[in-house]
Amino acid sequence: MQSSRLIRYLSLLLLLLSCSTYAEPVDDTINGNAGSRLFVESFGAFNEPWAMTFLPDGDLLVTEKGGSLFMVHLDNRTRVPVKSVPKVAYGGQGGLGDIILHPQYKENHWIYLSYAEQNKSGKRGAVVVRARFNSGSGKPEIENLEVIWRQKPKVSGNGHYSHRLAFSPDGKLFITSGERQKQTPAQSWTQNLGKIIRLNADGSVPPDNPFQDKGELAKTFWSLGHRNLLGMAFDKQGQLWTHEMGPRHGDEFNLIIGGDNYGWPIVSWGDQYSGIPIPDHDTRPEFNAPEIYWVPTVAPSGLIIYDGAMFPKWQNNAFLGGLRSKSLVRIRIEGDQAHEVERFAMNKRIREVEEGPKGAIWILEDQKGGRLLRLTPHK
């Protein structure tokens, strides 16, 4: 009898502890190191959230790395699981990744998802699909799913998928493809690892991509020499900005020029994890050097170029999340130059940043219990 009571007590204790991970925290304020103050509101917590995108009606779609997709009703802070999400290869940095809407979503209801998949031999790679999102009757579902891009080749390991997605102002789909911790593929013309990819919205290849004489696969490349790009966004001028994780320090914030080589793994402002030095960017001027680099690391993830009305002084500023630095970083962009101007200590790993309705800034914390937070001006 005592043994049974003890087992029940321990089971209840474990349940309470697991529930406390998802407890609704008290709203708070945060201060930036340049004097800005933000009001923080929580809209609940998720299990390893990775990305989010707002629907035209103000609802939110949130991916979890384990393979779940939720539609979040922000007016009453409830969520509904989305049906028919494809099976993902979960593990390490792999799983369900980014989600974005087609530029004409109101007319066609296309959404785009990225995730890791595994073949019969156990090797893995990122894949991008498009599907129609059906939000009707309270039971949201994705339909007519089709694969439009894959990393080639699939390789061993669970790191550096990247697979961030963005549409350019002229309607082209851009995909970040990490080098899968293999380094040398970033300079290969016969592998699409370590590249930024540019496609039409249906997955076909635009004829004006820069590398037309390097083979069929290279015709999909926009730029090469990248490591692990976890943020990508266009500014008002149509310029493409990305960031990528350095090896041991040396994270980068880059203005992306079609046809350019960004140098990985030949140059970096960081070093190998073993301590072996890597030549700095200024030793090889033929490679495009970053506009900003970080030593020590911030481990950037998620990126927006702000365009809202709620923070008018921050128009055309970039915001990125810091995983290692546990921060939100604000960057001022002036033409083709960029400078970090403020950092907000979040005290949690920040996985994703998004601009929401009325210009509020939304962020997702990383890992189990990662909260969905709305940032607005402090009054």
DOKEDREN-642585 format. One line per 5 residues: number of its first residue (from 1); for each residue x, y, z of C-alpha. Coordinates in steps of 0.001 Angstrom, whole numbers, plus 500000, padded with zeros to 6 digits. Layout:
# residues N
NUM) X Y Z; ...
//
This chain:
# residues 379
1) 500000 500000 500000; 502737 502439 500952; 504613 501581 497757; 501540 502312 495619; 500950 505612 497443
6) 504579 506584 496904; 504378 505786 493195; 501218 507907 492857; 502873 510752 494765; 505969 510664 492555
11) 503823 510527 489401; 501844 513578 490575; 505062 515433 491403; 506505 514727 487940; 503262 515906 486325
16) 503322 519159 488299; 506948 519757 487392; 506275 519186 483685; 503265 521496 483782; 505262 524217 485518
21) 507517 524363 482472; 504552 525728 480512; 503182 527993 483256; 502111 531442 482121; 504734 533914 483386
26) 504025 537402 484636; 504364 540135 482006; 507557 542137 482334; 509745 544874 480892; 513210 544656 479399
31) 515825 547335 478910; 518234 547685 476018; 521803 548770 476580; 521122 551932 474514; 518254 552999 476753
36) 515197 551529 475001; 512487 549908 477154; 510065 547262 475942; 506939 545764 477470; 506870 541958 477257
41) 503688 539870 477162; 503583 536078 477058; 501140 534158 474871; 501984 530685 476175; 504784 528192 475672
46) 505699 525511 473155; 507865 522425 472903; 510989 523417 470936; 509354 526104 468774; 511335 526950 465627
51) 509459 529406 463400; 506250 531396 463020; 504320 533388 460446; 501216 535567 460702; 498086 534894 458679
56) 496201 537840 457126; 493466 537636 459789; 496018 538022 462597; 496199 534379 463642; 499648 532834 463898
61) 501197 529591 462652; 503984 528165 464851; 506209 525180 464073; 507751 522891 466686; 510939 521068 465802
66) 509479 517702 466769; 507009 517910 463886; 503938 519767 465175; 502315 522817 463598; 499848 524976 465507
71) 497424 527729 464569; 497387 530213 467439; 494373 532470 468018; 495958 535488 469648; 492655 537122 470612
76) 491879 534372 473157; 495398 532840 473412; 494288 529384 472314; 495916 527037 469818; 494744 524288 467503
81) 497001 521565 466031; 497204 521540 462241; 496559 518175 460585; 498509 516408 457819; 501939 517825 458638
86) 504604 515714 456874; 506743 513336 458912; 510086 514865 459868; 513475 513421 460822; 513767 514763 464348
91) 517094 514888 466166; 519956 517259 466853; 519264 520431 464879; 516851 518613 462572; 513082 518476 462483
96) 510292 520780 461368; 511751 524165 460480; 510584 527340 458778; 507134 528402 457599; 506201 531324 455329
101) 503244 532405 453190; 503143 532880 449432; 503080 536620 448563; 499561 536121 447142; 498409 533949 450022
106) 494989 535625 450218; 494231 534344 446713; 495968 530940 446633; 496447 529882 450307; 499910 528456 449578
111) 502226 528005 452559; 505852 526826 452463; 507473 524546 455032; 511038 523310 455495; 512077 520244 457474
116) 514634 517456 457741; 513928 514117 456099; 515745 510768 456220; 516315 508203 453462; 516392 504412 453792
121) 520126 504382 454544; 519678 506775 457458; 521171 509852 455824; 519392 513166 456171; 518827 516447 454394
126) 516511 519444 454317; 513449 519552 452114; 511076 522381 451202; 507414 521784 450404; 504477 523939 449476
131) 500905 523107 450416; 497517 524735 450637; 496428 525741 454121; 492801 525097 454968; 491854 526905 458170
136) 488087 526400 457931; 485637 524750 460349; 487992 524897 463327; 490068 521970 462097; 493047 523450 460230
141) 494821 521185 457767; 497440 521354 455028; 496479 519884 451659; 497994 519212 448219; 501523 519016 449607
146) 504328 518869 447045; 508117 518816 447419; 509785 521644 445489; 513415 521418 446709; 515846 519070 448478
151) 519385 519295 449816; 521733 517211 447658; 523284 514965 448726; 521801 513622 451938; 524591 513056 454438
156) 525163 511681 457928; 524729 513869 460994; 522046 516125 462460; 523455 519636 462117; 523476 522742 459921
161) 520344 522262 457860; 519670 526048 457897; 516507 525840 455681; 515260 529389 456302; 512806 530677 453688
166) 511975 534133 452303; 510284 535649 449280; 511958 538530 447466; 509959 541620 446433; 509754 540202 442873
171) 508274 536918 444110; 511315 534608 444011; 511745 531993 446746; 515075 532070 448588; 516286 529111 450689
176) 519303 528948 452974; 521062 525599 452707; 523621 524825 455431; 526794 522848 454768; 525644 520111 457194
181) 528850 520417 459254; 530836 519007 456313; 532568 522334 455454; 533995 521625 451979; 530614 521253 450184
186) 530144 525007 450659; 532624 525508 447759; 531340 522622 445592; 529454 523134 442330; 527979 519621 442469
191) 526360 519889 445938; 523817 522465 447045; 525057 522463 450646; 526475 525739 451969; 524538 527838 449460
196) 521689 530297 449155; 519150 528973 446641; 516868 531065 444411; 513788 529474 442806; 510463 530429 441329
201) 507512 530006 443665; 506677 526610 442122; 510237 525290 442552; 511368 525818 438970; 514686 527538 438290
206) 514810 531180 437128; 516881 531564 433962; 518613 534691 435309; 520332 533003 438273; 524059 533867 438274
211) 525765 530488 437762; 524715 529287 434324; 527926 527499 433277; 528711 525410 436406; 526277 522538 435858
216) 522542 522003 436278; 522516 522008 440089; 524549 525218 440241; 521879 526996 438211; 519817 527066 441425
221) 522573 528823 443430; 522373 532521 444289; 525560 532610 446393; 528011 530123 447914; 530578 529745 450681
226) 528105 529703 453585; 528132 527750 456848; 524836 527695 458785; 522379 530474 457936; 519476 530733 460394
231) 518164 534157 459416; 517242 535815 456114; 515244 538956 455254; 514850 541633 452572; 514978 545360 453354
236) 512886 548145 451783; 515428 548593 449017; 515132 544920 448069; 518559 544070 449474; 518939 540580 450955
241) 520490 540258 454412; 521410 537020 456176; 523323 535944 459206; 525192 532729 459810; 526853 531016 462708
246) 530618 531046 462749; 532595 528022 463922; 534198 528977 467242; 532966 532609 467317; 532980 534702 464138
251) 529196 534821 463522; 528389 536930 460453; 525790 539462 459271; 525979 539644 455487; 524588 541674 452642
256) 524026 539016 449982; 525020 539758 446400; 523966 537279 443715; 526988 535450 442308; 529305 536194 445260
261) 531347 533733 447328; 531341 534281 451109; 534428 532227 451793; 533484 529351 454104; 535425 527211 454999
266) 538476 528942 453514; 538124 532119 455604; 536291 533088 458790; 536596 535518 461680; 536278 532479 463951
271) 538435 529387 464462; 537794 525664 464354; 536318 524174 467542; 539581 522272 467911; 541374 525608 468260
276) 543001 525402 464824; 542954 528933 463366; 541166 529782 460118; 542544 532609 457935; 540657 535878 458475
281) 538546 537444 455747; 541025 540240 455153; 543629 537704 453987; 541461 536743 450987; 539809 539863 449525
286) 538224 537872 446678; 535658 536562 449190; 532768 538763 450310; 533416 539798 453926; 530607 540287 456478
291) 529229 543739 457298; 529241 542715 460978; 530967 539847 462755; 530791 538794 466385; 533603 537666 468650
296) 532472 536360 471100; 529563 534553 469475; 525910 535570 469709; 524760 532383 467865; 522155 534244 465759
301) 518754 532794 464834; 515715 534453 463289; 515791 537791 461466; 513483 540641 460501; 514042 544019 458865
306) 511540 546131 460771; 508892 547945 458728; 506119 548655 461244; 504505 551771 462678; 504728 550890 466366
311) 508466 551736 466524; 508881 554491 463897; 512480 555243 464880; 513422 551624 464154; 512299 551609 460527
316) 514742 549522 458451; 516515 548253 461581; 517265 544540 461709; 516417 542404 464711; 517910 538971 465318
321) 517722 536522 468176; 520751 535261 470051; 520871 531629 471134; 524195 531659 472965; 523950 535341 473938
326) 520330 534944 475100; 519518 538318 473637; 517602 540311 471048; 520027 542306 468899; 519093 545522 467060
331) 521126 546508 463988; 520944 549797 462091; 521133 549419 458309; 522282 552426 456280; 522513 551640 452582
336) 524910 548715 452275; 526376 549198 455760; 525202 547766 459072; 526084 548381 462738; 524868 546807 465964
341) 523287 549576 468054; 521461 547845 470891; 521099 544555 472691; 518257 543418 474941; 519110 540773 477549
346) 516323 538178 477312; 517927 535593 479631; 516621 532844 477341; 517838 531431 474027; 515950 533255 471267
351) 515097 531107 468251; 512812 533266 466092; 511835 536911 465503; 508819 538144 463529; 506983 541410 462942
356) 503309 541122 463799; 500065 543055 463432; 500304 546821 464134; 504094 546564 464175; 504665 544668 467415
361) 507813 542535 467557; 507220 538856 468359; 509852 536367 469463; 510010 532658 470214; 512270 531321 472910
366) 514136 528120 472160; 513877 524611 473593; 511171 522963 475707; 508912 525543 477284; 509969 528226 474807
371) 507524 531101 475165; 505804 533154 472497; 506398 536794 473483; 505057 540089 472159; 507235 543176 472542
376) 505634 546640 472492; 506817 550093 473603; 507012 550584 477348; 504536 553207 478540
//
